[in-house]
Amino acid sequence: MIQFEGMEIEMPKTKLEQHEEICAFRYESIEKRMESGSKRFIRMEQMIWGLYILIIGSQILGVML
């Protein structure tokens, strides 16, 4: 933006500035997807631990009966 005699004139963006804006938007989107994937991964990890407990518990029960 350039000020000329009390008026502000906005200059067109250069290709580099446009590229930087697009990349910032993309990286923000990627960050959000990674965050949601992390939450999903934690949930899957908990499910796997639950399966471990179920398998070990069923083996112990099988031996006891």
N, C-alpha and C positions, 0 to 999 in steps of 0.2 A: 504494500500500500504506500502510495506516495502522497505527500501533502503539497498542494500547490495553491497559493493565494487563499488559504483558509478552506480549500476543498480537498477532500480525500479521494484520490483516484486509485482504484484497485487494478493492479496489473494482472494480466493473464498468468496462470501458473505455468511454470516450465515443466517439461516432461519429467525431470527428476523429482520435482515437488509432487506431481501427480503420482509418480511411481511410489514415493515414500508414503503417501496417504493410503494408496491401495495396499501396500505391504503391511502398514500398521493395522489396517482393518483385517487383513488375512491372519496376521499373527494373533490378534485378539480372538478371532474365531477359533483358531487352532488351540489356543490356551483354554478356551471354554470347553472344547471337545475333550481335551486331555483331562481336564478337571472332572468332567462327568464320567469319563472312562476310568479314572482312578477310583471313583465311588463304586462303579460297577465291579471293578477288580476286587475291591475290599469285600463286597457282598459275595462274590464267587469264592474268594478265599475262605470266608466263614462257612459257606456251604461244604467245601471240601473238608474242613476240619470236622464238621458235623458228620460227614460220611466216615471219616477215620474213627470217630467215637462209635458210630453205629456198627462198623465192621468189627472193631476190637470187642465191643460189648457183646455182639452176637457170638463171637468165638468163645468168650468167657462163659456165656450162658450155655453154649453147646457142651462145653467141658463139664460144667456143673450138673447138667441134667443127665 
